[in-house]
């Protein structure tokens, strides 16, 4: 069992014996700090992994995973800030992200326009601002039907939320 002692700004230990309160407070602060970290993006209680190459290079995602495990093992709070998609991916090994999982608001609006297209002409027009993104994501292909549109939206969401940050999950 870990024990925690807090210190003041001068480095002096605060009085008290850790009977569980300081440990739980430390773990709560740890989860709050991780939720505010640039390694995660999205709404307050529905965060996904952000594209942070420095964090990947410095193994901070691995450290975050270990911190979550320590919190769970020692009776601290769970990572309630994670989206259901990320939680499912971590726990079950698979997930089907939804459009609302896209944290980049500009990209989200563009993908919504694609998903709301009702004609092939509208689809081509709504797809035009995304051409570079689609090429990078491997999603650039001709559209011939509503089914093609739906598959494109699914592929964009899967790429944005999971595939582009797969290394962080690993």
C-alpha positions in Angstrom: 0.0 0.0 0.0 1.3 3.4 -0.8 1.4 6.2 1.7 1.3 9.9 0.9 2.6 12.9 2.7 1.9 16.4 1.4 4.4 19.2 1.8 3.9 23.0 1.8 5.5 25.4 -0.6 8.7 25.5 1.5 9.1 21.7 1.3 8.1 21.0 4.9 5.9 18.0 5.5 2.3 18.7 6.5 1.3 17.1 9.7 -0.9 14.0 9.6 -0.9 10.3 9.3 -2.1 8.7 6.1 -5.0 6.5 7.0 -6.3 6.7 3.4 -7.4 10.3 3.1 -4.1 11.8 1.8 -3.7 8.8 -0.6 -7.1 9.2 -2.0 -6.6 13.0 -2.3 -3.3 12.4 -4.1 -4.9 10.0 -6.6 -7.8 12.4 -7.2 -5.4 15.1 -8.0 -3.5 12.7 -10.2 -6.6 11.9 -12.3 -7.6 15.6 -12.5 -4.1 16.6 -13.7 -4.1 13.8 -16.3 -7.6 15.0 -17.6 -6.2 18.5 -18.1 -3.1 17.1 -19.8 -2.5 17.9 -23.5 -2.3 14.1 -24.1 -6.1 14.1 -24.1 -8.6 16.2 -26.0 -12.4 16.6 -26.1 -15.2 17.4 -23.7 -14.6 17.3 -19.9 -16.0 13.9 -19.3 -15.5 12.4 -22.8 -11.8 12.7 -23.7 -9.9 10.9 -26.4 -6.2 10.6 -27.0 -4.7 13.8 -28.6 -2.0 13.7 -31.2 0.9 14.6 -29.0 4.1 13.2 -30.5 6.3 14.6 -27.7 4.2 12.6 -25.1 4.6 9.5 -27.3 8.3 10.0 -27.7 8.7 10.5 -23.9 6.5 7.5 -23.1 4.0 9.7 -21.2 1.1 7.6 -22.5 2.6 4.5 -20.9 3.1 6.5 -17.7 -0.5 7.7 -17.8 -1.6 4.1 -18.1 0.4 3.0 -15.2 -0.9 6.0 -13.1 -4.5 4.9 -13.9 -3.6 1.4 -12.8 -2.1 2.6 -9.5 -5.2 4.7 -8.8 -7.5 1.8 -9.4 -5.4 -0.7 -7.4 -5.1 1.7 -4.4 -8.8 2.7 -4.2 -8.5 6.0 -6.0 -10.9 7.4 -8.6 -11.2 5.8 -12.0 -10.4 7.8 -15.1 -13.9 9.2 -15.5 -12.6 11.8 -18.0 -12.2 9.1 -20.8 -14.8 8.8 -23.5 -16.8 5.6 -23.7 -15.0 4.8 -27.0 -11.5 5.1 -25.4 -12.7 3.1 -22.4 -14.1 0.3 -24.6 -10.9 0.3 -26.6 -8.7 0.0 -23.5 -10.9 -2.6 -21.7 -12.3 -4.6 -24.6 -9.7 -4.1 -27.3 -12.2 -2.7 -29.8 -14.6 0.2 -30.2 -16.8 1.9 -32.7 -16.3 5.6 -32.4 -19.2 8.0 -33.2 -19.1 11.3 -35.0 -19.3 13.2 -31.6 -16.0 11.6 -30.6 -14.2 14.0 -33.0 -12.7 16.7 -30.7 -11.5 19.0 -33.5 -14.6 21.2 -33.9 -13.6 22.5 -37.4 -13.1 18.9 -38.7 -16.4 17.8 -36.9 -18.4 20.5 -38.7 -16.9 19.5 -42.1 -17.6 15.8 -41.5 -21.2 16.6 -40.4 -21.7 18.4 -43.7 -20.6 15.2 -45.5 -22.9 13.0 -43.4 -25.8 15.3 -44.0 -25.4 15.4 -47.8 -28.4 14.1 -49.6 -27.3 14.2 -53.2 -24.0 13.2 -54.9 -23.5 16.9 -55.9 -23.8 18.0 -52.2 -21.6 15.2 -51.2 -18.8 16.2 -53.6 -19.1 19.8 -52.5 -19.0 19.0 -48.8 -16.1 16.6 -49.4 -14.0 19.2 -51.3 -12.6 21.0 -48.2 -11.5 17.6 -46.8 -9.5 16.4 -49.8 -6.0 16.7 -48.2 -7.3 15.2 -45.0 -9.0 12.3 -46.9 -5.8 11.6 -48.8 -3.7 11.5 -45.6 -6.3 9.3 -43.9 -6.5 6.9 -46.9 -10.2 7.7 -47.4 -10.0 9.4 -50.8 -12.3 7.5 -53.2 -15.2 8.1 -55.6 -18.7 8.5 -54.1 -21.5 6.8 -56.0 -24.2 6.2 -53.3 -25.5 7.1 -49.9 -23.8 3.9 -48.7 -20.4 5.2 -49.9 -21.1 8.5 -48.0 -21.9 6.5 -44.8 -18.7 4.4 -45.2 -16.7 7.5 -45.8 -18.0 9.1 -42.6 -17.3 5.9 -40.6 -13.8 5.7 -42.0 -13.0 9.4 -41.2 -14.3 9.0 -37.6 -12.3 5.7 -37.2 -9.2 7.4 -38.5 -9.5 10.5 -36.4 -10.4 8.9 -33.1 -8.4 5.6 -33.3 -6.1 4.9 -36.2 -4.1 8.2 -36.1 -3.4 7.7 -32.4 -3.0 3.9 -32.5 0.6 4.2 -31.2 -0.7 5.8 -28.1 -3.1 2.9 -27.4 -0.3 0.5 -28.0 
